[in-house]
Amino acid sequence: MVITNFVFPRRDAALAIGDYNSYRIQLTRQLSSLRKKLGRSTPKHAKFNPKATVTAEDIGKNHEFVYLLLLSSERAWAHAMHMRSSHAEDQANGRITGSTRSHILSRLNKASKVAEKLMELLRDRDAAHTSELDLLEAEAYFFVLRGAEYFEKDHISEDGSINSWKSCLEENSAARVLYQSLLHDTKMELFKEVLAGTVDPSIRYAAYRLRISRTIPIANIAMRYFPKNRLDLTSRVSKLDPKALSEEKANKDGAISEDIPNNIAWRSRTANIADASIGQGLAAVETAAAHLDSFLSSPESKQRSRQDRAAAYDDVLIASQDTVDVTRRAIEELEREGVAEGDPRMQDLRVTDLAVNYALVGWRIGRYRILMGSDDGLSLPNEEPRFPTQSPNDGKDWRQRPESKGRKLARLRERVSLFDSILQSIDSIKELRGAARDAGFMKELEAQRSYFRALRCLNIAYSHELDAAHAEALALTARAHELLRGSASVLSKLAPAKRGPTTMDIPNDSFHNAEKTVGLLLQRYQAIVDLRQRSLESAQAFEKNQVFLPPLVQRVTEYPPLGAKLDLSHLVNYPPKLRPIPVKPIFLDVAWNYVDYPGRSKVEIANGSAKVSAQVTARTEEQKPAKKGWFGFGR
């Protein structure tokens, strides 16, 4: 059985979509169905019988009897919270008196008694068949409800004595030590959520009512007010975590060391850290940032993908967000106390709030920049091809193919989405209280915003270039060039960016590289648009004064006229027409026998000529037919 996992997630889920009354109604239905399932309900038209008491043997046979007691306790607690929330709105001063106050306290007392009964039953481990963790969870749940009872008893009446607040602090301290030990043993994040959302705020408020300094961490307060006179509880906690009750453990949980800062610097101001939780958060951020820096500077990170390097920012982002939440809660506590804005404590918290929010946004923007690449999306290189691990069926290697146009457009859409997130994060800093009063700070933010806006325009221009829309790409590139020129005067005066993980600080080299690249692309797009415009004008003029051109097969050796387009419908004439074709002339060497060539004598020429004439005469006589009949006529 898991008691904590049964109670708190159900409570959070119900309160997320409703109020305490809807949670109470939901618990009533669940309790009724569970009683029917366990045979503990009274049938219809039957005489009412008192409810049988749950025993340890019942739990040993069926662990759902534990859920029966938990649902009963939670319903009583939800009923008390519903009455408190509804009547607190009706009271002008927020105080609840009379029968309503008694009713609320009686419901909380019932909830704690049911939880105490469950704790007593689980102590009989042989009969209930439970583990040590089940008993510790039941005890922690009981201490939470008992602490809530003392808290509401003193809070709604506003006349609680020091002893009452001390009891509240002791119960919540015991619950915190138990949940911290369970977290150390099981590593369940649920225990951390219970500590941060329920136990720690109660301890901090009770310590405030007891005039305990805010600079003391909650872990040390819980260690100081833990009921060590309960020897059985102390032995069980020590068995689960031997260092749970030691000062070393408290110092580790409370993050007490020399590294915790006592003040924070923001531009030209230095603010004191009045709350120890804020100092712990800042120390945690510094530790996470050091780990991130060592990872990004290692050779291993260069072999990782951009997604893996960006995932390394998660720890520092979580620590920064926790610090922001702690600072906001500290401000809300002072506001509830009615502290004026001119109070030094409030002024220090305002400066701290601005500093930690700026740091959080810086880490977030740094993560986005890592996802875009080393040059902030200034260029669009082709992605390395990804080959499947298995070889193809034909036994040949996978053929490398160039990156498709659709894939490039998808990458550009992702970049534009990241730039939108960056611009939204920068705008959130402007809305912080006190940021608008610093004119120099606002100019720096606007210059950084212009830098990222210019890169966003450039990436949109790349997408238009892929679609051959060079005029739109030229307009966007010109806008990017204008934004970079406008922010150059401010960014050039900023101090050089610190070495370390990427944040929202813009190095001078990156800015000058972006300005140079955008200028070159602007000239390139201007040339392309000018050539296309001239070609279009020539084509229009050619169409206006169009003349007949022979087929393309007859003009393959000629340069096309200005403005002429390739007409694929006029390659050849078909069907072909009969027309004269010039051919090579025939030369007859009739003077061969009458020309004296070197190396040939005249006798040979004369003999050759006589022989040729004799052969011709003999051939003529042979071919002459004999006359037949009279007068040469044949019969």
NUMIMI-612985 format. One record per residue (C-alpha): z, x, y. Coordinates in steps of 0.001 Angstrom, whole numbers, padded with zeros to 6 digits, always signed. Layout:
ZXY
...
REM end
This chain:
+000000+000000+000000
-000691+001135+003556
+001594-000644+006023
+000325+000895+009243
-003315+000328+008313
-002528-003325+007543
-000744-004109+010831
-002215-002247+013798
-005987-002578+013164
-005529-006334+012675
-003522-006533+015863
-006105-004599+017895
-009035-006562+016479
-007383-009911+017230
-006315-008963+020754
-009790-007594+021525
-011331-011077+021220
-008350-013242+022209
-004774-013290+023432
-001361-013243+021785
-001473-016973+021053
-004772-016735+019173
-003326-013794+017236
-000297-015889+016366
-002483-018776+015155
-004523-016386+013043
-001348-014967+011472
-000122-018495+010692
-003291-019279+008758
-003147-015993+006872
+000528-016508+006090
-000111-020008+004747
-002946-018916+002479
-000916-015957+001186
+002047-018188+000380
-000196-020501-001615
-001618-017533-003443
+001854-016234-004323
+003230-019673-005215
+005720-019736-002351
+004418-022853-000559
+005645-026433-000877
+003016-028774-002421
+001914-031918-000627
+004124-035017-001027
+006797-032852-002595
+010391-032451-001553
+010964-029430+000657
+012710-026558-001026
+014157-023551+000777
+011949-020495+000647
+012903-018056-002049
+014005-014615-000908
+011632-011768-001587
+013176-009128-003835
+012294-005588-004770
+011262-006809-008233
+008756-009186-006614
+007255-006296-004697
+007102-004220-007874
+005157-006974-009627
+002843-007724-006720
+002552-005611-003581
+001211-008573-001631
+004818-009640-001066
+004955-006727+001368
+002090-008313+003308
+004025-011598+003305
+006912-009965+005146
+004581-008073+007488
+002736-011232+008479
+006037-013001+009174
+007228-010133+011353
+003940-009904+013239
+003879-013648+013894
+007337-013540+015454
+006301-010566+017603
+003065-012293+018709
+005024-015433+019614
+007374-013412+021822
+004517-011586+023532
+002693-014850+024172
+005731-016401+025857
+006318-013270+027909
+002707-013037+029132
+002440-016739+029964
+005773-017008+031812
+005415-013696+033617
+002398-015106+035465
+004397-018153+036553
+007299-016150+037970
+006691-014768+041441
+008883-011714+040936
+007845-011200+037307
+011407-011757+035995
+012082-014170+033165
+015482-015841+032947
+017199-018720+031227
+016200-020222+027889
+012773-018577+027943
+014352-015149+028008
+016629-016054+025120
+013710-017429+023135
+011694-014267+023626
+014566-012053+022551
+015272-014230+019496
+011634-013894+018351
+011722-010131+018785
+015041-009991+016944
+013568-011973+014071
+010567-009622+013899
+012815-006563+013721
+015081-008173+011106
+012134-008988+008841
+010918-005401+009207
+014431-004142+008446
+014551-006312+005333
+011245-004828+004184
+012628-001343+004777
+015719-002101+002668
+013603-003482-000184
+011322-000433-000249
+014319+001876-000534
+014730+000650-004115
+011751+002701-005215
+012288+002169-008943
+012169-001618-008712
+009559-001840-005931
+007310+000908-007367
+006671+002420-003949
+006191+005960-002700
+007984+008005-000072
+005146+007466+002382
+005483+003673+002073
+009161+003879+002941
+008531+006136+005930
+005825+003806+007246
+008164+000825+006893
+010901+002675+008767
+008514+003695+011531
+007313+000094+011881
+010929-001100+012058
+011747+001422+014796
+008709+000303+016804
+009817-003352+016689
+013447-002501+017431
+012327-000360+020361
+010171-003251+021619
+013205-005536+021429
+015331-003196+023558
+012408-002617+025915
+011781-006318+026530
+015497-007072+026745
+015877-004729+029679
+012413-005195+031163
+012397-008967+031576
+015881-009104+033036
+015706-005948+035186
+019442-005480+034736
+019476-003247+031698
+022153-000617+031666
+021669+003050+030926
+022967+002523+027390
+020311-000128+026729
+017493+002110+027888
+018982+004936+025883
+018841+002765+022751
+015233+001912+023512
+014434+005591+023899
+016202+006496+020644
+014329+003885+018603
+010946+004890+019995
+011781+008583+019555
+012538+007975+015883
+009237+006110+015514
+007350+008949+017194
+008839+011641+014965
+008019+009590+011864
+004447+008868+012897
+003952+012503+013893
+005137+013618+010448
+002858+011111+008746
-000037+012348+010863
+000726+015913+009837
+000778+014952+006156
-002084+012433+005870
-004359+013507+008787
-005090+009830+009540
-006357+009201+013067
-004694+005793+013028
-001267+007354+013497
-002540+009194+016562
-003824+005922+018030
-000462+004226+017430
+001321+007093+019179
-000996+007095+022178
-001233+003318+022579
+002221+001997+021669
+004971+004590+021240
+004291+007201+023941
+004009+004713+026874
+007342+003144+025870
+009019+006558+025700
+007619+007553+029087
+008813+004351+030781
+012255+004500+029183
+012572+008130+030272
+011626+007062+033792
+014378+004430+033786
+016825+007091+032613
+015743+009385+035497
+014275+012004+033157
+011837+014355+034841
+008150+013722+034255
+007573+017430+033719
+009310+017248+030326
+006757+016543+027573
+007106+013446+025437
+007467+015540+022284
+010576+017225+023685
+012039+013925+024845
+011541+012458+021375
+013155+015510+019803
+016134+015271+022136
+016776+011553+021520
+015960+011464+017824
+018953+009969+015929
+019921+013042+013958
+023149+011396+012822
+021103+009393+010295
+021187+011965+007564
+019040+010056+005076
+016255+009647+007638
+016518+013278+008685
+016274+014480+005083
+013173+012379+004367
+011437+013600+007506
+012300+017229+006715
+010993+016799+003193
+007681+015479+004512
+007356+018027+007326
+009918+020864+007306
+009145+021775+010926
+009182+018224+012255
+012688+018536+013743
+012462+022167+014840
+012102+023353+018404
+008987+025301+017425
+007309+022088+016311
+008320+020318+019509
+006973+023142+021612
+003717+023090+019675
+003299+019317+019938
+004339+019363+023545
+002089+022340+024216
+004887+024174+026041
+003767+027681+026711
+003040+029979+029561
-000595+028857+029522
+000234+025381+030825
-000699+025317+034528
+001778+024103+037118
-000877+023377+039716
-004569+022701+039925
-007057+023996+042485
-009757+021772+043843
-012082+023374+046409
-009801+024330+049310
-006725+022416+048113
-004065+023142+045528
-002121+020251+044019
+001073+020401+042009
+001049+018893+038522
+003908+016406+038538
+003379+015064+035011
+003758+017332+031990
+001143+015349+030062
-001492+016329+032614
-000609+019992+032221
-000843+019677+028459
-004261+018073+028802
-005507+020837+031095
-004257+023466+028646
-006050+021671+025813
-009264+021617+027864
-009032+025358+028515
-008479+026049+024818
-011442+023878+023790
-013629+025487+026472
-012762+028960+025147
-013755+027929+021617
-016990+026437+022937
-017828+029596+024872
-017242+031797+021826
-019465+029568+019693
-022347+029396+022166
-022306+033147+022760
-022286+033993+019049
-025518+034883+017193
-024885+031976+014842
-025417+029384+017570
-028889+030761+018350
-029975+029837+014845
-028657+026301+015195
-030591+023361+016567
-030025+021869+020006
-028214+018933+018444
-025711+021230+016713
-025034+023167+019906
-024563+019929+021829
-022147+018638+019170
-019915+021638+019904
-019095+019983+023253
-017273+017102+021532
-013867+018792+021439
-013847+019733+025105
-015133+016272+026059
-012358+014577+024094
-009709+016805+025667
-011131+016171+029154
-011219+012422+028593
-007592+012457+027431
-006617+014338+030586
-008435+011797+032745
-006659+008920+030975
-003256+010544+031386
-003891+011102+035102
-004985+007510+035568
-001874+006213+033813
+000323+008394+036016
-001333+006959+039134
-000891+003400+037858
+002795+004031+037211
+003323+005215+040775
+001388+002229+042084
+003601-000150+040096
+006619+001581+041559
+005258+000917+045038
+004776+004555+046033
+002760+004861+049255
-000501+006773+049439
+001011+009236+051871
+003646+010312+049366
+003151+013937+048213
+003264+012870+044559
+000468+010358+045066
-001572+012851+047076
-001262+015451+044312
-002304+012908+041695
-005350+011874+043754
-006506+015478+044004
-005829+016003+040301
-007730+012836+039425
-010769+013986+041393
-010656+017458+039824
-010337+016308+036198
-013035+013642+036602
-015407+016212+038112
-014686+018554+035197
-015310+015765+032680
-018647+014890+034261
-019558+018583+034338
-018977+018965+030580
-020916+015787+029922
-023896+016953+031990
-023743+020345+030290
-024096+018624+026933
-027140+016725+028190
-028720+019943+029469
-028234+021618+026095
-030090+018726+024462
-033036+019173+026843
-033474+022887+026183
-032777+026218+027793
-034857+025506+030927
-033529+021986+031677
-036768+020352+030547
-038911+022363+032950
-041609+023039+030349
-042987+021137+027392
-043525+023592+024539
-044745+022419+021165
-042061+021811+018589
-041901+024005+015556
-043505+022209+012593
-041169+020904+009936
-042338+021379+006390
-040890+019433+003447
-038724+021372+001045
-040841+020305-001944
-044273+021798-002498
-047298+019465-002539
-048641+018116-005812
-051835+020188-005669
-049868+023444-005596
-051139+024503-002160
-049001+025237+000859
-048344+022579+003462
-050938+022656+006212
-049609+023206+009702
-050642+020445+012078
-050344+020419+015861
-047795+018126+017459
-049225+014678+018039
-049465+012973+021383
-047101+010189+020299
-044433+012694+019326
-044689+014434+022690
-044361+011121+024509
-041265+010297+022428
-039699+013619+023399
-040443+012950+027055
-038836+009501+026823
-035699+011096+025404
-035641+013588+028255
-036024+010883+030892
-033162+008968+029285
-030988+012090+029456
-031880+012590+033125
-030920+008961+033813
-027529+009605+032206
-027079+012738+034327
-027869+010868+037542
-025518+008059+036559
-022721+010561+035898
-023227+012206+039307
-023134+008788+040996
-019822+008040+039264
-018268+011074+041009
-019278+009698+044408
-017331+006521+043680
-014053+008370+043095
-011376+007875+045665
-011336+010725+048152
-014751+012126+047271
-016589+010473+050170
-014236+012072+052706
-015465+015574+051854
-018840+015836+053587
-019620+019265+052151
-018840+018087+048635
-021115+015068+049047
-023970+017329+050223
-023553+019510+047148
-023613+016464+044883
-026729+015148+046601
-028456+018534+046242
-027613+018688+042526
-028805+015125+042161
-032106+016020+043861
-032569+018929+041430
-032240+016686+038400
-034371+013975+040040
-037127+016550+040536
-037025+017536+036876
-037100+013864+035908
-040249+013330+038017
-041800+016407+036441
-041262+015127+032897
-042764+011767+033815
-045737+013698+035244
-046133+015419+031872
-046415+012018+030189
-049129+010930+032645
-050998+014169+032031
-051073+013402+028307
-052766+010094+029183
-055266+011899+031463
-053799+010155+034531
-053900+013248+036729
-053617+011365+040029
-050236+009882+038989
-049123+013288+037689
-050059+014833+041054
-048023+012238+042975
-044937+012784+040796
-045235+016568+040987
-045529+016382+044763
-042349+014262+044824
-040560+016805+042622
-041675+019630+044921
-040399+017699+047937
-036982+017122+046306
-036614+020787+045396
-037511+021897+048904
-034948+019472+050337
-032119+020775+048131
-032969+024468+048494
-030976+024896+051710
-027763+023639+050064
-028066+025111+046575
-028941+028562+047878
-025624+028732+049764
-023454+027835+046763
-021450+030456+044950
-023106+031870+041819
-022407+029857+038689
-019675+031229+036459
-020636+032714+033147
-019732+030464+030265
-020802+027162+028727
-023410+025135+030556
-022007+022570+033007
-023484+020805+036034
-023530+024064+038043
-027107+025182+038732
-027743+028964+038614
-029937+030410+041356
-032379+031810+038806
-032907+028389+037264
-033482+026784+040653
-035986+029424+041811
-037798+029222+038484
-038045+025451+038798
-039303+025705+042359
-041967+028263+041383
-043096+026320+038292
-043363+023034+040170
-045382+024736+042925
-047870+026136+040423
-048197+022799+038648
-048776+021113+041994
-051724+023415+042730
-053083+022873+039225
-052961+019097+039489
-054510+019225+042975
-057444+021240+041619
-057943+018910+038666
-057819+015805+040844
-060234+017368+043354
-062720+018257+040615
-062512+014789+039117
-063001+013233+042529
-066040+015368+043278
-067509+014592+039866
-066953+010887+040443
-068626+010985+043835
-071611+012894+042415
-071957+010414+039571
-071968+007532+042033
-074608+009238+044175
-076719+009984+041100
-076509+006385+039922
-077513+005201+043374
-080630+007423+043441
-081280+007411+039719
-084656+008783+038470
-086200+008811+035052
-085187+011780+032937
-086916+012879+029736
-084957+012721+026472
-082136+015155+025967
-084006+016983+023212
-086526+018070+025843
-083806+019242+028285
-081532+021312+026083
-082424+024484+027988
-081892+022960+031418
-078625+022605+033382
-077884+018903+033990
-078404+017613+037535
-075319+017088+039715
-073606+013829+038800
-075662+013225+035647
-073767+011951+032632
-074530+012491+028986
-076592+009495+027884
-076209+009262+024133
-078699+006410+024003
-081536+008677+025245
-081455+011650+022921
-085038+011290+021605
-087919+008815+021882
-088107+006578+018854
-090503+005651+017407
-092344+008830+018371
-095703+008491+020194
-098874+010430+019431
-099344+013117+022065
-100944+016569+022227
-098743+019484+021345
-099621+022970+022611
-100164+025476+019804
-100855+029194+019566
-104587+030067+020273
-106801+031531+017474
-108500+034882+018179
-111547+035873+015957
-112203+039596+015704
-116041+039319+015684
-116532+042794+017133
-114947+044566+014150
-118198+045864+012776
-119462+046994+016151
-116506+048906+017420
-116059+052585+016775
-112514+053315+015787
-111011+056813+015651
-111289+058447+012187
-114370+056505+011134
-117906+058110+011206
-121191+056402+012274
-122850+057028+008850
-120149+055040+007099
-120606+052296+009630
-124438+052251+009170
-124200+052355+005367
-121666+049628+005441
-123863+047523+007678
-126960+048074+005407
-124983+047138+002341
-123657+044038+003972
-127184+042927+005085
-128645+043582+001583
-125878+041563-000049
-126444+038707+002332
-130256+038719+001678
-129825+038832-002108
-127354+035981-002006
-129783+033937+000063
-132656+034484-002361
-130500+033580-005312
-129499+030367-003705
-133171+029394-002846
-134335+026788-005450
-137778+026885-007292
-140456+024505-006233
-141393+021806-008648
-144469+019627-008765
-147331+019326-006334
-146833+019944-002688
-143163+020756-003259
-142092+017273-004208
-140281+016692-007393
-141292+014228-009906
REM end
